[in-house]
Amino acid sequence: MNKAFFYLSIHTALLAVLFTVPTATFADETFNVGTVMTTATFRFNNENWFTVEHPKIATFTIQDDGSSYGMTETGISFIQYNVPNQIGARIQRFEIQDHYHYIVDGTITYSLGDFSVQLAQAYSKSLST
């Protein structure tokens, strides 16, 4: 397989995954954090995910297909579900409020660039087996 075809295949697979992913939203869930923000409402998003303390998990359920859902002690719902794909990789999407990230074959990816790399590696691995 030549490199151009390989990269085109990866790009096509990535677009297929990104545009077929279902989404879940938790638009009405907010909570107060820290002493500085005691009166302000706060929501997790991709920009603040690494800079704020995450609440502890209160409930957690794993389903037969490996997806999961639960609630934090502060009452925020979260979900992690399988992303269908044609390359045989285990891809899941984790969502909590406005934040999301992907897990590709056990590796967490926070950016589209990292997701592309992990997807390419999973695709390459699928070709060699």
C-alpha positions as CSV (number, residue, x, y, z in Angstrom):
1,M,0.0,0.0,0.0
2,N,1.5,3.4,-0.9
3,K,1.7,6.3,1.6
4,A,-0.8,8.5,-0.3
5,F,-3.5,5.8,-0.2
6,F,-2.8,5.0,3.4
7,Y,-3.1,8.7,4.5
8,L,-6.2,9.2,2.4
9,S,-7.7,6.1,4.0
10,I,-6.9,7.3,7.5
11,H,-8.4,10.7,6.7
12,T,-11.5,9.1,5.2
13,A,-11.9,6.8,8.3
14,L,-11.4,9.8,10.6
15,L,-14.1,11.8,8.9
16,A,-16.4,8.9,8.9
17,V,-15.9,8.4,12.7
18,L,-16.3,12.1,13.5
19,F,-19.4,12.6,11.5
20,T,-21.2,9.5,12.7
21,V,-20.6,10.0,16.4
22,P,-23.8,10.4,18.4
23,T,-23.7,13.1,21.1
24,A,-25.2,13.5,24.5
25,T,-25.7,16.8,26.1
26,F,-26.3,17.8,29.7
27,A,-27.2,21.5,29.1
28,D,-29.0,22.2,32.4
29,E,-26.3,20.7,34.8
30,T,-24.1,23.2,36.6
31,F,-22.4,23.3,39.9
32,N,-20.4,25.7,42.1
33,V,-16.7,25.1,42.6
34,G,-14.0,26.4,44.9
35,T,-14.0,29.3,47.3
36,V,-13.4,31.9,44.6
37,M,-16.4,30.9,42.5
38,T,-18.9,30.3,45.3
39,T,-21.6,32.4,43.7
40,A,-20.7,31.7,40.1
41,T,-21.9,28.8,38.0
42,F,-19.3,26.7,36.4
43,R,-19.4,24.2,33.6
44,F,-16.7,21.8,32.4
45,N,-15.4,22.4,28.9
46,N,-12.3,21.4,26.8
47,E,-10.5,24.6,27.8
48,N,-10.8,24.3,31.6
49,W,-10.7,20.5,31.9
50,F,-7.0,20.4,32.9
51,T,-7.1,23.4,35.3
52,V,-10.0,22.6,37.7
53,E,-10.6,20.0,40.3
54,H,-12.9,17.2,39.2
55,P,-15.7,16.1,41.5
56,K,-15.7,12.6,42.9
57,I,-17.9,9.9,41.3
58,A,-21.0,9.0,43.2
59,T,-22.5,6.4,40.9
60,F,-20.9,4.5,38.0
61,T,-22.6,1.8,35.8
62,I,-20.8,-0.3,33.2
63,Q,-23.1,-1.8,30.5
64,D,-22.6,-5.1,28.7
65,D,-21.2,-3.4,25.6
66,G,-18.5,-1.6,27.7
67,S,-20.1,1.8,27.6
68,S,-20.7,3.4,31.0
69,Y,-22.5,6.3,32.7
70,G,-22.8,7.8,36.1
71,M,-23.1,10.9,38.3
72,T,-20.7,12.9,40.3
73,E,-21.2,13.8,44.0
74,T,-22.1,17.3,42.8
75,G,-24.9,15.9,40.6
76,I,-23.3,16.1,37.2
77,S,-24.1,13.3,34.7
78,F,-21.4,11.8,32.5
79,I,-21.3,9.2,29.8
80,Q,-18.7,7.1,27.9
81,Y,-20.0,5.3,24.9
82,N,-18.6,3.2,22.0
83,V,-18.0,4.8,18.7
84,P,-18.8,2.5,15.8
85,N,-15.9,2.2,13.2
86,Q,-14.8,0.0,10.4
87,I,-11.2,-0.5,11.4
88,G,-11.9,-2.7,14.4
89,A,-10.4,-0.3,16.9
90,R,-12.0,0.2,20.3
91,I,-13.0,3.9,20.3
92,Q,-15.0,5.5,23.0
93,R,-16.1,9.0,23.7
94,F,-16.4,10.5,27.2
95,E,-18.7,13.4,27.8
96,I,-19.4,15.5,30.9
97,Q,-21.2,18.8,30.4
98,D,-19.4,20.7,27.6
99,H,-16.2,18.6,27.8
100,Y,-15.4,15.5,25.8
101,H,-12.4,13.4,24.9
102,Y,-11.8,10.1,23.0
103,I,-10.3,6.9,24.2
104,V,-8.7,4.9,21.3
105,D,-7.6,1.4,22.2
106,G,-7.1,2.5,25.8
107,T,-5.2,5.7,25.1
108,I,-7.0,9.0,26.0
109,T,-6.8,11.7,23.4
110,Y,-7.8,15.3,24.1
111,S,-7.2,17.0,20.7
112,L,-8.2,16.2,17.1
113,G,-4.5,15.9,16.2
114,D,-3.9,13.3,19.0
115,F,-7.1,11.5,17.9
116,S,-5.8,11.3,14.3
117,V,-2.5,9.8,15.4
118,Q,-4.2,7.2,17.6
119,L,-6.7,6.4,14.9
120,A,-3.8,6.0,12.4
121,Q,-2.0,3.7,14.8
122,A,-5.1,1.6,15.4
123,Y,-5.7,1.4,11.6
124,S,-2.0,0.4,11.0
125,K,-2.3,-2.3,13.7
126,S,-5.4,-3.7,12.1
127,L,-3.6,-4.1,8.8
128,S,-0.8,-6.1,10.4
129,T,-3.1,-8.6,12.1
